[in-house]
């Protein structure tokens, strides 16, 4: 920009690299939800088709519930920030990392005895069509029915899930070099929005709400 004979040079806005250690605590009510997938099977003798519940996405070989809080929280932060300020969507896509602590990736957070499923037993028709894996000690999952299609193509579809209705303290390391996204913004988002927008499965139905317990960060200017 030129004013008279003086050329004004606009000073570049400094960008920052920052790291934070954050600790959150999930709320016992409504708890974290774990969606249940199904696999089509056939009975060995009659060949009758049925669906068997599959817990492989969140249950490990030791029968422990696993959860990748880093992956879940990164998705939560991207979605939440983009909703408040759409311009943050792209920069957070490439400039934000969230890592589970102390183990990167999925960690054991609960035993199957802490999960809550359906109260009572399913009716005979439901149990015949949707079955627990042989030898499973889990209760039958919670069921939700909804209608898809229209007119003659209208039909009922089931979805299933479990709930972990206990407080769980989870820790994550946040690393950011996203333009215009500060640690103060991240701390404010976690503290305010965690109570109204949850992490994990079925967050749109209100599951996975949390409180921010602790947030400590270090920051430095990027010399580029």
Order of alpha helices (4+ residues) and beta strands (2+ residues): beta-beta-beta-beta-beta-beta-alpha-alpha-beta-beta-beta-alpha-beta-beta-beta-beta-alpha-beta
